[in-house]
Amino acid sequence: MNDSSLQRGGIRVEIEHIFPIIKKWLYSEKEIFLREIVSNACDAVTKLRRLSSLGEVKDLDLTGAKIRVILNKAEKTITVTDTGIGMTEEELQKYICQIALSGALDFVQKYENADTATESGIIGHFGLGFYSSFMVSDTVDVITRSYTSDRAIKWSCTEAGKYEIQSDYDDDDLLDGHGTAVIMHISEEGEEFLDAYRLKDVLNKYCAFMPVEVYFEDENEENKENSAPSPINDTSPLWLRQPSEITDEEYKAFYHKVFGDFKDPLFYIHLRADYPLNFKGILYFPRISNEYESLEGQVKLFYNQVFVADNIKEVIPEYLLMLKGVLDCPEMPLNVSRSYLQNSGYVSKISAHITKKVADKINSLFNTERDTFEELWRDLKTFVEYGCMRDRKFYDRVKDSLLLEKCGSGFVTLQEYLEQAKEKHENKVYYATDKVAQSQYISLLEQEGVEVILLDRVLDTQFINVIEANQDGVKFVRVDAEIADALQNSDAAPECADAVSAFEKIVQDGVKVEVQHIKNSDVPAILTVSEESRRMDDMMKMYGMPNGGAGTFPLESKLVLNAASDLIRKIDSLYKENSEKAEVLARQIFSLSLLSQRKLTADELSNFLSDSYSLLTML
Ligand code: ADP
């Protein structure tokens, strides 16, 4: 290849082509323009403060720094003014007239070193935010006066990207000294923002915690407020303050205000991660009164005190979205795609850090305030169980603080339960899912000193799979899944072979009949359904398979006759001489055992009733 055939060039972009793209694609929501323009104004003030603290500027009074957002519906303008650093004509040419040149980046590079760059609190990043104003405007004017100059300049640009600059502009009082005013002449596309309520809403959403006081003014409002106006924002949000200086009341008041929840949170965690993660936040555990209440929490993500979005799934571990809170992550590369965020190491480190802090808090409550922890447990467990199911690391951290509620009363940890059960039923946890429906089984076990755990929420039964998978040898067994060893009498029992024949004739298809010697002679028979087949059936139901998958995976049911029961012995001896009568009795006992295991079907119930009547006539 010779030199003459080699061509070099730079990609050229025509402004008329870029503007429509910005309007359409820069941000998915138009309202973002306000966040961008107000955060530029904030940056302008922050920069000046920074210069002053570096001794670069002197004799400037920075105490009254403020931002005004002025709505003039009649003139269809929204104006944002600041008392910040302003721009010289040269800077304006560079940063505003050239898309994607960021003065924020230049500033940080010039005045900050790598260690303090993230602490500078400067929001701008990519040099595009300003142009979001064109999503809602036909024309945008910028009137600006640099802190280094005593003359203002005016730049005026149409949506086609054509601009004029007027040097030596008389700023007609919009600026009070140095600073910038951005006047947006609102287009049809932005009309909704000319409504004072809508505009104020957007302002409150994004700017409620920005670091410079922001005032909202409605020029067309008839009765201008008489009292001194107050800023719409809180410039030093709670999450940035030292935890040791914050009272419990302040944490709660912040929660009520920001999340509109009138209930107090269960507890909260103040997060403060240092370099290199460098984020701060407060997480609240909301009080969830019942299982059916929405579990959707609200975690607000901030970037240097600027609200970005709620519940960004890519950043916050999914189970934490049940919590409420604020996270301020100045390191977050926000303008990049969400899938990038999801895969970025930074995000997974944030998640890991939060997970650790949440687990630490749970463990410390368990270790130091067990009574309080037990009181909170019902409210807390859905969250904790869900977290454990979603995140193995979380489970590993909190596993020793997980509580199991007893059917009787009180709570135990798994280890405590297993320790107590060691002799009677090693490594086996008996549980009930319905205290009333399974009461017979529960009381049989409790009579023999076996504690039964209550797992009555949908998530509980899924959660036990997690425990079983992670705790070697531990098995959860529902009370109706087997006859516990503790219920059995070790003495040999009569075989009752005839009783078995009688029952075999009358039980439903697939139900096996067996004899065991059960200590409590009052119970003639107990129906058991194997744990595995029932779990399989529950799963089918959960996935909406018809009939709970019946037919595909039959429930393995067993009717256990109690050799110690007089009734069973009676049927055993009656069978040979009057099999018909023996079967009527057997059928009644089977129905009763079915009834104490589950709800009868319509057919079963009508058979049970007619059997009962014929039994009564036999008396
Ligand atoms: P970014 O803020 O990400 O750098 P923008 O497109 O929002 O990008 O702004 C480009 C540049 O224009 C800023 O970096 C800053 O130098 C300048 N600028 C914008 N608004 C103001 C303002 N209110 N006061 C001073 N400079 C501003």
Residues whose N, C-alpha, C, O or C-beta is under 5 A from the ligand:
A	BS01	ADP	N40 A41 A44 G86 M87 Y95 I96 L101 S102 G103 A104 L105 G124 H125 F126 G127 L128 G129 F130 Y131 T180
